[in-house]
Amino acid sequence: MSEQWLTSLITDTPQEGYELAIKLSRMGVKYTQPSDEIRAKLRPEYGEDANGLIASSQVIAINFQTVSAANNYWKD
């Protein structure tokens, strides 16, 4: 079983929420491809590919929507 790293989607600020969205996105990749070696090998390919970078941004944006909703959009 994996190490528990996600204990809550609740954050104090939108900035922390965005950082959590990035973490969620990165962990999704890690779960999909657990090999550090293979991820390191692939990183240069998508790191210089505009479509790959846009796709990564889309995943982060979707995760940020989820975190934002969980935090009631940080309304008081």
Long-range contacts (C-beta under 8 A, 24 or more apart in sequence): 2-31, 9-66, 9-67, 9-70, 9-71, 10-70, 10-71, 11-67, 11-71, 13-74, 14-68, 14-74, 17-64, 17-67, 17-68, 17-71, 17-74, 18-60, 18-64, 18-67, 20-63, 20-67, 21-60, 21-61, 21-63, 21-64, 21-66, 21-67, 22-60, 22-63, 24-63, 24-66, 24-67, 25-56, 25-59, 25-60, 25-63, 28-59
